[in-house]
Structure formats: structure tokens, C-alpha cells
Amino acid sequence: MKEDIIKYAASRGADITGFASVDRWPQYNEIPPDFWPTSLWNMAKTVIVMGMQMPLPIVDTTPSILHRETYETSNRELDSLAYGLTRFLNQKGHASMFFTRDGYGSIKNLIEEPRAAFSHTFAAKYAGLGTVSRSHNLLTPEFGSRVRLVSVFTAAEIEADQVMEKDLCINCKLCAQCCPPGVLKDDISAEGYYYKLDAIGCARWHEELTRRRAYPCGICTKVCPVGKDRDLYQEKEMSKKYRAELKALENGIGDPEYKSWNHIRRYGSWAVKNGLIYNFGREGKD
């Protein structure tokens, strides 16, 4: 059955698929019990996590309409994939349900309560798809953090995949250093591993990008140097360019180094106004 599920997911567009026993949530005890799969559905025995890549050259253009539309397309594809797999399993007599890819209705919801009811990131970790980075994102060998996720809960007991032991995060601090609103700090949080994150500040930043039709931000996923996709797109040595971008854009979008990205940002949304990218590097610039 495991092979059938993997083949089904791949045929419907999944780039990666992993399996986690629900026992792993209490085993690792990294998440409050109310957020465990068995708390959300008491029949759950296995969580199947599927991911789809976000193409690196598109993520590079964020904030832009191109990035927004790709993000929304991945959302539709992931929900369709999970809904289809749920029906596929139910038809075979294995009770199943799925948890939608984001799990929140609007940015306003995140400002009032900055977390979703279920974490696909930790589910993916427990399903052997990657490790959780210091930026709180999932890191995968294939795509770094440029991957979107969805999960299916099933009553079927399926052999779990091995959890990755090697930490994929190299602690380069690019995600924190390049964060436009500065809500991700490159010092270690009280938990002892993750960078400090102002989750409400991050949500407020996305609220403004949403108003400008140029959400989501995605800078922390863009700049992450991990992932085989960097070989595919010949973007291995990008750290210097990423670090210099905030400063380069303070005076407008004319820098030739970022010409193609800025061209895409300029059209189709309100990311650029009066020759400046909104709040990209200087607080209050508009």
C-alpha cells in the first residue's frame, strides 16, 4: 500500500512524499499535545506528508505577482492532491482525512493567533522529508525551504520513514540578515535552537504585502543556500547578492544586478511605488 500511495502522489504532482507514525509526536514532544494528529482525529495512525517545489527563480522575484500566483497555484494543487489521496484511501477501506496546506483563513487570523491548528513542517520532519531550520522552515535536500506541504491523516498503519538525523541547516544566518521587516533575529531563542521570531510582526508584514497584491514574503526561503535546486538553476553562489539586495534597493529599482527581478516586481502588483519597493530596506519608505 505504501508504494501505491507514493505512486499515486507522484502521478498527481507530489515532488516528495513521506510517512510518519503518530507515535512520533509524543516521542519528540516538540509540539503541545493539542496539536498532535491524534488530538485532531482520534482514528489517526499515520500521517502522509506531500510536498511540491516552489521554483527558485520565481521565489527570487519576491515580492511580486509571479511569486504570489505560484504560491496560490501550489495551494490549489496541494489541496487537490490531499483531497484526492483521502478519497483514494477511503475507497480502499482505510478511513482518512486531510489537513489543508495553510490552515488559516486570513492574515488577520494569524495576527490574532499566530499559529495554525496543525504543523506540516514538523509532520514533514517526522516523515523523514527534512529537518527544521533555525528560520522555523522545513529544509529538504531537494529544494531547501522552497517547498509547500500538505498532510493526510489515515487510520491505516503504514511503515514510517526514517527521521533525518543530520541537520540540514548550516546556520549561515542569511534568513535573519535578509529579513526585510527584521522580525527574524540571528540569535538563538530560549528553546536553544531556533532564531527568535516575532510571529505577529511577520504576520503584519504579510498583511501589508497582501494589500499590495505581492504576498507572501518568502525572503527566508529564497535566500536559504540549502537544496539541490540551486544546482539545477546554477544559483550556488548567491549569498553576496542576497545580502546586498536590501541596501541596493534603498535608492530604487535601478541597480542592474537586480534588473530582471525588479522588472517582475514593477508590473502586476503594487510592490513598487514611486520607484521603490515597499519597505524593502528602509522603514517608512513608500
Secondary structure, DSSP 8 states (H G I E B T S, - for coil): -HHHHHHHHHHTT-SEEEEEETTHHHHH--S-GGGSHHHH-TT--EEEEEEEE--HHHHTT-SSHHHHHHHHHHHHHHHHHHHHHHHHHHHTT--EEEE-SS--S-HHHHHHS-S-SS-HHHHHHHTTS-EE-TTSSEEBTTTBT-EEEEEEEESS---------S-------HHHHT-TT--EEEEE-TTSSSEEE-HHHHHHHHHHHHHTT-----HHHHH---STHHHHTT-SS-HHHHHHHHHHGGG-S--GGGHHHHHHHHSSSSSEETTEETTSSSTT--
